[in-house]
Amino acid sequence: MQVFLITEITRILPDFHLSTYTIVPYNDTNVDFYYEIYNGTSYYDLSNGSFIKDMGATNDIYDIDYAPSTGWTTDAVCYRWHTYAI
């Protein structure tokens, strides 16, 4: 399993295709994750069989040194200073 870590990317990387490392429209069939605001709450949403895990508050991505085996989901509420594994 390949794990990607994201922190505070909301404004620079809203919709992303992981296998090609490219930005794509949110409604593209190849989009792997995108950012949305629903009822005033910010979310990272995953598709195409991708999953996300909120790794909690961190100072930087180097605070995360493992890929968790449980707790993965297809969406996560965005919290400031949290790191997310995809």
Secondary structure by P-SEA (a helix, b strand, c coil): cbbbbbcccccccccccccccccccccccccccccccccccccccccccbbbbccccccccccccccccccccccccccccccccc
